């Protein structure tokens, strides 16, 4: 018996900014950069910063903001997830915490166990550095735990404070694009052996090491600096096409069998290229585009926001299939197949 999704919750910082406001907050003055912000298909982003935030933060200040923000919104997402599943923190047997925008030791998982008063023998794993695709390997760890322990529940939480991983550099297009699209958010999913939610059938990963250095973070003077190679939109389509061909072959399904396309909105151009390569109708991307427009790219939790939109607004019939897909550093295409 495959694990099922028992509950899902999302959370964001309280402060919500328009693109115009973020552009001003960054201190840019270039009309060309402003066009990048305003042509991103993003209207709003949530950031764990004050509206009068000093943008010249030290690495220590950025780290402190990551720690405070990540714990705050991850806890909120978990509480919403457990409430939706009718469970309590002490019912959780395994926790996987995913992030790429900060580092803590002890990790996020242990701190969340403490803050939410989970049981002391809960198993946990911290998954760091997998970028926008991180939620799916995290979900697979939770899936594996439930498969190995058939009476257990397993919790995944993906949380990013992208606003604590930025530099201001108007001469580098990568940092400009990162500042124009990245945002803060958290999402949690609870898996268990019984329930009415979607059944998780399995996963597939595809790596393209030739692009290993084209997506991720560098360190510049102790601060994280985003790396977004210009090749990424062009690589996205072929990688997704190949990954899905392998996934569909393993589970003996066809592209036409997929009712719900739950795609990580890494950016407008990435979504457009995936749509083109897979020959998808525009309505298949409506939930991805909604999340991009209202939240921006929150890195790892974003695909789970799209899943949440799908569960809220669709009425799946028994047996309908859904496909989760996200691209991340590695370069990796991560996917999971769901059956409603």
Residue pairs with C-beta under 8 A, 6 or more apart in sequence:
1 150
1 193
2 143
2 147
2 199
2 200
2 201
2 202
3 142
3 143
3 146
3 147
3 154
3 191
3 192
3 193
3 199
3 200
4 191
4 192
4 193
4 194
4 195
4 196
4 197
4 198
4 199
4 200
5 189
5 190
5 191
5 195
5 197
5 198
5 200
5 338
6 85
6 87
6 153
6 190
6 191
6 192
6 195
6 197
7 81
7 82
7 83
7 84
7 85
7 86
7 87
7 188
7 189
7 190
7 197
8 81
8 84
8 187
8 188
8 189
8 190
8 304
8 307
8 308
8 311
9 76
9 77
9 78
9 79
9 80
9 81
9 82
9 83
9 84
9 187
9 188
10 77
10 80
10 185
10 186
10 187
10 188
10 301
10 304
10 305
10 308
11 73
11 74
11 76
11 77
11 80
11 185
11 186
11 187
12 46
12 73
12 183
12 184
12 185
12 186
12 295
12 298
13 46
13 47
13 48
13 49
13 69
13 72
13 73
13 184
14 46
15 46
15 47
15 48
15 49
15 50
15 51
16 44
16 45
16 46
17 25
17 44
17 45
17 46
17 47
17 51
18 43
18 44
19 37
19 38
19 40
19 42
19 43
19 44
19 45
19 180
20 37
20 38
21 51
22 37
22 45
22 47
22 179
22 180
23 33
23 34
23 37
23 38
23 180
25 49
25 51
25 53
25 55
26 55
26 168
26 179
27 55
27 168
28 34
28 168
28 170
28 176
29 170
30 170
33 170
33 176
33 180
36 176
36 177
36 180
37 180
39 268
40 180
40 181
40 267
40 268
40 296
41 268
41 289
41 292
41 293
42 180
42 181
42 292
42 293
42 296
43 293
43 294
44 293
44 294
44 295
44 296
45 182
45 183
45 184
45 295
45 296
46 183
46 184
46 185
46 295
47 163
47 183
47 184
48 65
48 68
48 69
48 72
48 73
48 161
48 163
48 164
48 184
49 65
49 163
55 168
57 65
58 222
59 221
59 222
59 223
62 164
62 165
62 223
62 224
63 102
63 164
65 161
65 163
65 164
66 101
66 102
66 161
66 164
66 165
67 102
67 104
69 161
69 163
69 164
69 184
70 99
70 101
70 102
70 104
70 108
70 159
70 160
70 161
70 186
71 108
71 111
71 112
71 115
73 159
73 184
73 185
73 186
74 97
74 108
74 112
74 157
74 159
74 186
74 188
75 112
75 115
75 116
76 186
77 157
77 159
77 186
77 187
77 188
77 301
78 89
78 112
78 116
78 155
78 157
78 188
79 116
80 188
81 155
81 157
81 188
81 189
81 190
82 88
82 89
82 91
82 92
82 188
82 190
85 190
85 192
85 195
87 153
87 190
89 116
89 117
89 118
90 117
90 118
90 119
91 153
92 118
92 119
92 122
92 153
92 154
92 155
92 190
93 122
93 123
93 145
93 149
93 152
93 153
93 154
94 122
94 123
94 124
94 125
94 142
94 145
94 146
94 149
94 152
94 153
94 154
94 155
95 109
95 112
95 113
95 118
95 122
95 123
95 124
95 125
95 154
95 155
95 157
96 109
96 124
96 125
96 126
96 127
96 138
96 139
96 141
96 142
96 154
96 155
96 156
96 157
97 107
97 108
97 109
97 112
97 124
97 125
97 126
97 127
97 138
97 157
97 158
97 159
98 127
98 128
98 130
98 134
98 135
98 137
98 138
98 156
98 157
98 158
98 159
98 300
99 108
99 126
99 127
99 128
99 134
99 158
99 159
99 160
99 300
100 128
100 129
100 130
100 131
100 134
100 160
100 216
100 217
100 299
100 300
101 160
101 161
101 162
101 164
101 165
101 224
101 299
102 161
102 164
102 165
103 128
104 111
107 124
107 126
107 128
108 126
108 157
108 159
109 124
109 125
109 126
110 124
110 126
112 118
112 157
113 120
113 122
113 124
123 145
125 141
127 134
127 137
127 138
127 141
129 216
129 329
130 137
130 138
130 300
130 328
130 329
130 330
130 332
131 215
131 216
131 299
131 300
131 328
131 329
131 330
132 264
132 266
132 297
132 299
132 300
132 302
132 303
132 326
132 327
132 328
132 329
133 264
133 300
133 326
133 327
133 328
133 329
133 330
133 332
133 333
133 334
134 158
134 299
134 300
134 328
135 156
135 158
135 187
135 300
135 301
135 302
135 303
135 304
135 326
136 203
136 303
136 324
136 326
136 334
136 335
136 336
137 205
137 334
138 156
138 158
138 300
139 156
139 189
139 191
139 200
139 203
139 324
139 336
140 203
140 336
141 154
141 156
142 154
142 155
142 156
142 189
142 191
143 154
143 191
143 200
143 203
145 152
145 154
146 152
146 153
146 154
146 191
146 192
146 193
150 193
151 193
152 192
152 193
153 190
153 191
153 192
154 190
154 191
154 192
155 188
155 189
155 190
155 191
156 188
156 189
156 190
156 191
157 186
157 187
157 188
158 186
158 187
158 188
158 300
158 301
158 304
159 185
159 186
159 187
159 300
159 301
160 184
160 185
160 186
160 298
160 299
160 300
160 301
161 184
162 178
162 182
162 183
162 184
162 297
162 298
162 299
163 182
163 183
163 184
165 182
165 217
165 223
165 224
165 226
166 175
166 178
166 179
166 182
166 223
166 224
166 225
166 226
167 175
167 220
167 223
167 224
167 225
168 175
168 179
169 175
169 176
169 225
170 176
173 230
174 226
174 227
174 228
174 229
175 225
175 226
177 226
177 228
177 267
178 226
178 228
181 267
181 296
181 297
182 226
182 296
182 297
182 298
182 299
183 295
183 296
183 297
183 298
184 298
185 295
185 298
185 301
185 302
185 305
186 301
187 301
187 304
187 305
187 308
188 304
189 304
189 307
191 200
197 311
198 311
198 316
198 322
198 338
198 339
198 340
199 338
199 339
199 340
200 336
200 337
200 338
201 251
201 336
201 337
201 338
201 339
202 247
202 250
202 251
202 336
202 337
203 334
203 335
203 336
203 337
204 243
204 246
204 247
204 250
204 334
204 335
204 336
205 243
205 332
205 333
205 334
205 335
206 239
206 242
206 243
206 246
206 332
206 333
207 330
207 331
207 332
208 235
208 239
208 330
208 331
208 332
208 333
209 330
209 331
210 331
211 229
211 231
211 232
211 235
211 330
211 331
212 329
212 330
212 331
213 227
213 229
214 227
214 228
214 229
214 231
214 232
214 235
214 331
215 227
215 228
215 229
215 232
215 327
215 328
215 329
215 330
215 331
216 226
216 227
216 329
217 224
217 225
217 226
217 227
218 224
218 225
218 227
219 225
232 266
232 270
232 327
232 331
233 267
233 269
233 270
233 272
233 273
234 273
235 331
236 266
236 270
236 273
236 274
236 277
236 327
237 273
237 274
237 276
237 277
237 278
238 277
239 327
239 331
239 333
240 274
240 277
240 278
240 325
240 327
240 333
241 277
241 278
242 333
243 325
243 333
243 335
244 255
244 278
244 323
244 325
244 335
247 335
247 337
248 254
248 255
251 337
253 321
253 337
255 278
257 321
258 321
258 322
258 323
259 316
259 320
259 321
259 322
259 340
260 310
260 314
260 316
260 320
260 321
260 322
260 323
260 338
260 340
261 280
261 284
261 285
261 288
261 322
261 323
261 325
262 287
262 288
262 303
262 306
262 307
262 310
262 322
262 323
262 324
262 325
262 338
263 271
263 274
263 285
263 288
263 303
263 306
263 323
263 325
263 326
264 288
264 302
264 303
264 306
264 325
264 326
264 327
265 271
265 288
265 289
265 291
265 292
265 297
265 302
265 306
266 297
266 302
266 326
266 327
267 292
267 297
268 292
270 327
271 285
271 288
271 289
271 292
274 280
274 325
275 282
275 284
275 285
287 306
287 309
287 310
287 313
288 306
290 309
291 302
291 305
291 306
291 309
295 302
295 305
298 305
300 326
300 328
302 326
303 324
303 325
303 326
307 322
307 324
310 322
316 322
316 340
317 340
318 340
319 339
319 340
320 339
320 340
321 337
321 338
321 339
321 340
322 337
322 338
322 339
322 340
323 335
323 336
323 337
323 338
324 335
324 336
324 337
324 338
325 333
325 334
325 335
326 333
326 334
326 335
327 333
327 334
328 334
